[in-house]
């Protein structure tokens, strides 16, 4: 998800998305620990997406 797409969401929607993506990341890490996943770059992409969403969320909260 790109930063421009994230900026179009409301604060509540961003918080919900962060929670969902964090759950996805946790399950992906657990799966990778048990049996290696096919594409380990997915973990990095999820981590960066969560960071991107957190940054936009902090920007929006500081503006209010």
Residue pairs with C-beta under 8 A, 6 or more apart in sequence:
1 17
1 49
1 52
1 53
3 52
3 55
3 56
6 14
6 17
6 52
6 53
6 56
7 56
7 60
9 17
11 57
11 60
11 61
14 53
14 56
14 57
14 60
15 57
17 53
18 50
18 53
18 54
18 57
21 46
21 49
21 50
21 53
22 50
24 46
25 43
25 46
25 47
25 50
28 37
28 42
28 43
28 46
29 43
31 37
32 40
32 43
37 43
